[in-house]
Amino acid sequence: MIDLRRVRYFVAVAEELHFGRAATRLGISQPPLSQQLQALEQDLGARLLHRSKRQVSLTEAGQLFLPEARALLAQAERAASIAARAARGEMGTLRVGFTESAVLTGALPHLLSRFRERYPAVAVQLIEETSQEQIQALLDGRSDVGFMRLPASGAFPAELDAHPLLSDPLVAVLPRQHRLAEASEALGVAALAQESFVFFAPGAGTGVYSQVLNLCRTAGYAPRIAQEAREVVTIAGLVAARLGVSILPASVRRLDVAGVVIRTLREPEAASKLWLASRRDGASATGAAFRRLAMGPEPASL
């Protein structure tokens, strides 16, 4: 295997055609420079330099080897640069899990735009999943970061590091013709006790499910789920079709679904946080770079 240090020494001598100047350029003395070049010639089995007391010149082998040596050094520098950039998260692939509501809040598009601007050489793979699916993907190493709500258990696994990005108030979503649609004040959750609900299925894997159930229980009732759906946009559409009411994150306003009215809830605890989660150990360099950006001083949402 060729010693790249010796190759660099050869290029310096070949360009200077003077051992003294080459040694000065390299920051070493002449004796070790001469010894390293002799070792390189032995490694290659070819004489590269004609040496005399008055001048240095390249042999035919040296002339042919010089452009290859320069290319070899350039490639080595490029490889080292790629490795260093990859270690800093500036190159590679970022795998991002997200819930539908992460897009609706604006947090995901805003952060992705900033990340792509700062790290244009990183390929981004987006995977839409429920919060529970994202947690499993992080634990299995299939994703690097995830935008999610608090899981149904009320806590993240110890293997994950999660930070809140923003708090999204929970709101009542009513058909436009509903008796409470024109109320002038914020609604209490108890006002919906007799209503049929359109909501997520128990196994949908969204943390909002358990939050809403807890709000209803605190208000003294268990919501009567008349229709289940997996996506926020579907739930809002079914509410517009007068199949029931719902309680969803306020980011549902961005959907601008015709036929529904969004009402603020009175309860101060009626809010759902959006979290950014990743593994505590073995985090990818691109994931670490994304977290640094997301946790920086600029807010995550517009």
N, C-alpha and C positions, 0 to 999 in steps of 0.2 A: 504494500500500500504506500502511495506517495505521501510524504510529509508536506502538508500545505505550507508550513513555515519555510521549508527549504525551497519550495516553488516560489514563494514570495521573495526570498533572498535572490534567487536566480533572476527574476524579472527586474529587480532593482539593479543588479549588476549589468544585465543585458541592456537596460535603458541608459545607464550612466557610462557603461564601458570603462569603468574606473572603480577599483575596489575601495579606495579611500572615500570617494563621494558616495558610493552605495552604502558603505558602513555608516557614514554620517546620517544619511537619509533614513536608515533603518534604526539608528540609535544604538549600534553595537560597535565593537572594535573589529579590526580587520582579521585577526587570526581565527576567531570562531566563524566569521563569515566564510572564509576560505575553506575551513574544515567542513562546514555544512554543505557547501557546493560540491566538494569532493564526494561527500556522502550521497548527495543526490545523484551524481553521475554514476556512482556505484549501484545505487538502487535501480537506475534506468538501464545500466549496462551500455552507456553511450557517453562519449566526451562532448560536453556542451560548449566549452570555452577554450580558446587559445590564450594561454597566459605567457607573458614575457615581462621583463622588468620595465619596459617602456609602454606597453599597451595591452589591452584586452580586446579580443574579438570573438565573435560567435563562430562555432563550427557549423557545418551544414545541418547537423542534427540540432544544434542550438537554435539556428534560424527557424527550423520547422517546429521546434518545440515551443518557441516563444509565444505565438498566437494562441496555441492550445493552453499554455500555462496561464495566460491572461484570462482566457475564457473559464478555466478551471477556478481561478481565484474569484472571478465575478460570480460564478455559479455558487461557490461556497458562501460568499457574502449574501447572495440572494436567499439561499437556504437558511442562513442564520437569521436574516431579517424576518423571513416568514415564520420561523419558529418563535422568535421573540414577539412578533405581532399576535400570533395565535395564543401565546401565553398571556398576553394582555387582553385577550378577547376581541382583538381588532380584525381577526379573520376566523373563518369557520362557519358553523351553523348554529343558529339560536332556535330552539323548539319552544313555542309559546302555546300554552293551553289557555283557554278563555271561555267564559260564559257569555251568553247573548247580552246580558245586562252590562258586561264590561265594555261592550261596544257602545251601548246606549248612553252610558255615563259620559262617554268621550275620553275616558282615561286611556283605554287601549290605543285608539287611533292617535292620540296626542303623543303618547310615549313612543309608539312605533315610529312615528314621523321623526321625532328627535333622535331616536336610535339610528335610523337609516341615514340620517344626515351626518351623524358623528362617526358611524361605523359602516361606510358604504360597501366594504368588502365582505361583510357578514351576510350569509343567506338566512332568511327568516322563514321558518315553517310554522304556520298557524293551525291549531287544532281546536275546534269548538267542542267543548265537553261540559258536562255538569261539574259542580264543585267536587262531588265524590269521585267522579271519573278522573278529574285532574289530580286529586290527591294520590290515587293509585298510580297514575302515570309518573308522578314525581318519585314516588317510592320505588317504582320499578326501573327508574332511569330512562323512561321513554320521553320525558320532556325536561326542560331546563328551568322554566319559570311558569307560574300559573296565576291568572287573574280569577279570583273566586270569592264566593261568600263563605261565611263561617259554616262548617259542616254541621249536619244534623246533631252530631254528638255534642256540639257546643264548644269543642276544642280541636285544635290541629294535632296530628300525631307528633310525638316528641322528635321524630327524625326531620321534621320540617321547620324551617324558619319563616315565619309569616309576619308581615308588617301591613298595617292598615294604610290604604291609599286615600280613601275618602269615605265619608258617611253619606249614605243615600236614604233620605226619609222614606218611610213607607206611607202609601197613600191609598185611599179608597177609590176603586174604579167602578163607576156606576153606569148603567144604561142612561142615555140622555133623557128618557121619559120617567126615570125613577123619581119617587116622591121626595128623596133627599137631594136631588141634583141641584135644586135652586136654593138650598139652605145657605144662609149668609155667614154662618160661623163654621169653624172646624168641627168635624164629626168626632164623636167618641166611638171607640170600637164597639161598645155595647149597643149602639144604634143599629148595628147590622145583625143583631142576634137572631132575628126571625127570617133572615134572608137565606136564599140558596146561594152557594158559592161556586164559582168556577175557579179551579185552583190546580196546583201541581199534584201529581200522584205521590203517595207516600214514598215510593221507591225512586222518585225522580232524581234524587241525589243533590237537591238544592237546599242550602241552608235557610233560605227564606221560608220554606215550608214549616220548619219547627218554630221559627220566630213568630210567624202569624198564628200558629196554633197556641203558642204561649200567651200571645196578646189576647186572644179570644178567651182562653181559660181564665186569665186574670180578670176579664170583663164578665165572667160568670157563665160562659157557655162554650160548647164545642161546635165549630162551624159545620153546617150541613153541606157537604160537597156534592153538588148535583152533577157536575161535569169535570172531568180531569183532562189536563193537557200538559205537554212537555215544555212548550215555548211560551215566552211572555207575549209575543205577538199573537199567538193563537188564543191565549187566554183573553187578551183585550178584544179580539175579534168576536169571541163567543159572548163576552159581556155586551158588546154592541148589538148582538143578535138577541139580547134579552134572555139569555139562559141563566143569568145570575149576576152576582156582584163579585168583586175580588179585592184583595189587598196586595199591592205589588210595590216594588221600589219606584221612587218618583221619576227615575230615568225613563219610565214608560211614556212620559209626556213626549219624548222625542219621536215616538212612533206616529203621533198625530192621527190616531185612529178615529175615523168618523163614527159618530153615534155613541161615544162614551164621554163621561164627565169625570174629571179627576178632582177629588176633594182631599184636603189636608186632614190628617188625623190629629186629635188633640193630645194623645198620650206622648210624653217626651221620650219614652223608650221605643217609640215606633220608628226605628231607623235600622238600616242594614248596612254594615260596612263592606266595602270592597277591599279585598286583601291581595297582596302580592306574595306568593309563596315559592320557596325553593328548598332543596335539600340542605341540611346543615353541613353534611360532609360530602365530599366528592362533587361539589358544584362545578359545572363547566366554566371555562374562562369566559365564554360569551354570556352565560347566565350571570356570572359575577359582574361583568361590565354593565349588563342591563340593570341589575339591582342598584349599582352605584348611580346610574343615571336616574332611575326612578326615585331613589331616596335622597336625591340632591335637593337644592333649595327651591328649584322651580316646581310649582304645583303640578300634580299629575293630570288634572282635568282643566278644561277651559272654563 
